[in-house]
């Protein structure tokens, strides 16, 4: 059990399910949500957040804009702030305040692993979250802090409410927020770090295995080493 936890975007959807699950286990949970006036993209807001054993960086939004030519700059900045800045600043806060044994789990998405032509900005931000987690893990590990990402498919949340009927007609099942919350806790308790956990309907959560990248030709040819 985590004695203390912070959950961003904890007033609805996955975040609300996670808060409920953590409190059932006896965790002291602090909810950070824009509905309560907390902006995850505001660096100063994080200064007043007390240390916790678990940080679930879950706040996120979609753009709903498919045509990149019609993308308003304001909308691009809004999505980037919530989905990327919130994770970066939350991780920075964790690195500064957590003691060894602390855990960070960022809610990414399958959109961070595959192409999403219908919302390229959302895919951009979720790819960024996955890359951030994989890269920051090496820095946090010497501090005794683990960081992982959870990449769910389509989840039954307010973000998907407008297209729920269309998805059902196409035979695309939605994941319950409670199932994603369980996957987040699984990733939080896992001893590995820098991992991306995939969550799909009807499957147990599993670690995504990234393919190796071909290295340069010539002597020592192989995969590209970590930089």
C-alpha positions, 0 to 999 in steps of 0.5 A, spaced: 500 500 500 502 507 498 501 511 504 500 517 500 499 519 493 497 525 488 493 524 482 492 529 477 485 529 473 482 526 479 475 528 479 473 524 473 474 518 468 480 514 470 483 519 475 476 518 479 477 511 479 484 511 481 482 515 487 477 511 489 481 505 488 487 508 492 482 510 498 479 503 498 486 501 500 487 506 505 492 511 501 492 518 503 490 521 496 491 528 494 487 530 488 490 535 483 484 537 478 483 543 474 476 543 476 479 545 483 483 550 480 489 546 480 493 547 473 498 542 472 501 546 467 503 552 472 510 551 475 508 555 481 502 550 483 507 544 484 511 548 489 505 547 494 504 540 493 507 536 499 511 529 498 508 523 496 510 516 495 506 515 489 504 520 483 499 518 478 500 524 472 493 522 469 491 529 467 489 530 459 485 532 454 484 531 447 484 536 441 478 534 437 481 537 431 483 532 425 485 537 420 492 540 421 491 545 416 485 548 421 489 547 427 488 553 432 494 555 435 491 556 442 488 549 441 495 546 440 498 550 446 492 547 451 493 540 449 500 540 449 500 544 456 495 539 459 498 533 456 506 534 456 507 540 461 503 537 466 507 530 466 514 534 465 512 538 471 509 533 475 515 528 474 520 534 476 516 535 482 517 528 484 524 528 483 525 534 488 521 531 493 520 523 493 524 519 497 527 512 495 522 508 494 517 513 490 513 511 484 511 515 478 506 513 473 504 517 467 497 516 463 499 515 456 495 512 451 495 507 445 496 514 441 503 514 444 505 508 440 501 508 434 498 513 429 492 517 430 490 521 424 484 523 427 487 527 432 495 528 431 496 533 436 493 528 441 498 523 438 504 527 439 503 529 446 502 521 448 508 519 444 512 525 448 509 522 454 512 515 453 519 518 450 519 522 457 518 516 461 523 512 458 528 517 458 527 520 465 527 513 468 535 512 467 535 519 471 530 517 477 533 510 478 539 512 482 535 516 486 530 510 488 524 513 484 521 508 479 517 511 473 512 508 468 507 509 463 500 506 462 497 506 455 490 504 455 486 504 448 479 507 448 476 508 455 469 510 457 470 517 460 467 524 458 473 525 453 470 519 449 462 520 451 461 524 444 463 518 440 461 512 444 455 510 440 459 511 433 465 506 437 460 501 439 457 501 432 463 499 429 464 494 434 470 497 438 469 496 445 471 501 451 475 500 457 472 501 464 476 506 467 476 502 473 480 497 469 485 502 467 486 504 474 488 497 476 493 497 471 496 503 473 497 500 480 500 494 477 505 498 473 506 502 480 508 496 484 512 493 478 519 493 480 521 495 473 522 502 471 521 506 464 516 501 461 510 502 457 504 498 459 499 496 454 491 496 456 486 493 452 479 490 453 479 483 454 487 482 456 491 483 462 495 489 462 502 487 459 509 491 458 510 493 451 516 491 448 520 496 443 523 494 437 531 495 437 533 500 432 538 498 427 545 501 428 550 504 423 553 500 418 560 497 419 564 495 424 560 494 431 554 494 427 548 493 431 542 496 435 543 504 437 546 504 444 542 508 449 544 515 449 
